Amino acid sequence: MRNYNLIKIANVLTIVTMLSLALMPFTAGAQFNVPNSTGTNLPNQASFSQILLTVIQILLAVAGLVAVVFLIIGGFRYITAGGNEESSESAKKTITNAIIGIVIIILSFVIVRVIANALISNTV
């Protein structure tokens, strides 16, 4: 039983490490100097809506990554089921839920973009 808890802790630490490494490019992206509308390299003042939109897009990207990982895990479990009916049904359920999650994430991304474009351009 103690070994099982140790394996759970190791799995959680691995997932946290992988997610933090996957998010590293986003933190490094702040170093780029992109000319703003005035032609200077001074950073633009980001509004709250732009920051919120960026955070939502990052969270949707992470959710999409997690859904794809679950799709891969479900496929691996299905392939390695070896004729076991319970294991293959569980793998099919994982694959189905991952595909539903990916569709929901894509639709969420589209809805967020449409609403953001409508609010930012001030047209209804």
Protein Blocks (a to p, Z undefined) as FASTA:
>chain_A
ZZmmmmmmmmmmmmmmmmmmmmmmmmmmmmpccddfkopabdcdddfklmmmmmmmmmmm
mmmmmmmmmmmmmmmmmmmnnopaklmmmmmmmmmmmmmmmmmmmmmmmmmmmmmmmmmn
opZZ
